[in-house]
Every structure is written in structure tokens, then in C-alpha cells.
């Protein structure tokens, strides 16, 4: 089992910034991918950004140039720096952990991000 604890999120005006953090604990395999997904009301959960333990990143086109995902392998943490936020970024953001083979796949409890216009 892997436990994920998220922090950050909240309410911000359009154009502002927020930072999300997620800490993983438990049975953590060294070769893994951590990152963030989001789900807006009435929509499916979608990828925001992920980063592997080897440093390979994957970003959604909608956040390229605005959001930056980073991680600390020693601390098993992943952060999401969100700049130039838009109202359409409003969603519940979920931290995700999976191993390379995707046999382990865990989710955090979610944190609300609301961007006002």
C-alpha cells in the first residue's frame, strides 16, 4: 500500500499562482511515476502533469508553459507549481502514484483549486 497526502490548493484570482504538494509513504518501489490529475464538475478525470523517478515529464497541452511538475526522490514528494491560472483550471486535483508496470496505482484524496475570473 502507498499513502498519498496532498497539501496546497485553494481560491485564487485569474492570473495568480498556487503550489500543490504531495507526499508518498508506504511500500514505495524505486521505479515509479508520480503526478497530478484533475477533475472538473461534470467532466472526466484528466492528466495534468507527471514525472517519473528518472525525471521524464509528461504535461497536458492545456498547461504547458504555465504549470511545472517537480519531485524529490529522496523524500518521495511531488509538487505542481501552477502559474497564470485560468478559470478553466478550476477542478479537484488528485495526486497519483504508480509503478512503471502500473501494477500499483494509488490516488490522493484530492484538493480543490478554484480560479475566479
C-alpha positions in Angstrom: 0.0 0.0 0.0 1.0 3.6 -0.7 -0.5 6.6 1.1 -0.6 10.0 -0.6 -1.1 13.2 1.4 -1.8 16.3 -0.6 -1.5 19.9 0.5 -2.0 23.3 -1.1 -4.9 24.4 -3.3 -7.5 27.0 -2.5 -9.0 30.0 -4.1 -7.1 32.4 -6.4 -7.8 35.1 -8.9 -7.2 34.5 -12.6 -3.5 35.1 -13.4 -2.4 34.1 -9.9 -0.3 31.2 -8.8 -0.7 28.2 -6.5 1.5 25.3 -5.5 0.3 21.8 -4.7 2.4 19.2 -2.8 2.0 15.5 -2.4 4.0 13.2 -0.1 4.0 9.4 -0.6 4.7 6.9 2.1 4.4 3.1 2.5 5.5 0.4 0.1 7.2 2.6 -2.5 9.1 1.0 -5.3 12.0 3.0 -6.7 10.9 3.0 -10.3 7.7 4.9 -10.3 5.7 7.8 -11.8 4.1 10.5 -9.7 2.0 13.3 -10.8 -1.3 15.2 -10.9 -4.7 14.7 -12.5 -7.7 16.9 -12.2 -11.5 16.5 -12.5 -13.8 19.4 -13.1 -17.6 19.1 -12.3 -19.3 17.0 -15.0 -16.0 16.1 -16.7 -13.8 13.1 -16.6 -10.5 13.0 -14.7 -7.7 14.1 -16.9 -3.9 14.2 -16.8 -2.3 17.4 -15.7 1.4 16.5 -15.4 3.5 13.6 -14.3 7.2 12.9 -13.7 9.0 9.6 -13.4 11.6 8.7 -10.9 14.1 9.0 -13.8 12.9 12.6 -14.5 10.8 12.1 -17.6 7.9 14.5 -17.7 4.5 14.4 -19.4 2.3 17.5 -19.5 -1.1 18.2 -20.8 -1.2 20.7 -23.7 -3.5 22.9 -21.8 -1.0 23.5 -19.0 2.3 23.7 -21.0 4.3 26.8 -20.2 2.1 27.5 -17.1 2.4 24.5 -14.8 5.6 22.8 -13.7 5.8 19.4 -12.1 8.8 18.5 -9.9 9.8 15.8 -7.5 12.2 14.9 -4.7 13.0 11.2 -5.0 14.7 11.2 -1.6 11.6 12.5 0.1 9.1 10.8 -2.2 7.3 14.1 -2.9 5.9 15.7 -6.0 5.0 19.3 -6.4 2.9 21.2 -9.0 3.7 24.8 -9.5 0.7 26.5 -11.2 1.2 29.9 -12.7 -1.0 32.1 -14.9 -4.1 30.3 -13.6 -7.3 30.5 -15.6 -10.9 29.9 -14.5 -10.9 26.7 -16.6 -8.2 25.3 -14.3 -10.8 25.1 -11.6 -11.1 21.4 -10.5 -10.3 18.9 -7.8 -6.6 18.0 -8.3 -5.5 14.5 -7.4 -2.0 13.2 -6.7 -1.2 9.9 -8.3 1.4 7.3 -7.8 2.1 4.2 -9.9 4.9 1.9 -10.7 6.3 1.6 -14.2 4.3 -1.6 -14.8 1.1 0.1 -13.5 0.5 -2.8 -11.2 0.4 -0.3 -8.3 -1.8 2.7 -8.8 -2.8 5.0 -5.9 -4.7 8.3 -5.6 -4.7 11.0 -3.0 -7.9 12.4 -1.5 -8.0 15.4 -3.8 -7.6 19.1 -3.2 -9.8 21.8 -4.6 -8.4 24.5 -6.8 -10.8 27.4 -7.7 -9.8 30.2 -10.0 -12.1 33.2 -10.1 -12.4 35.5 -13.1 
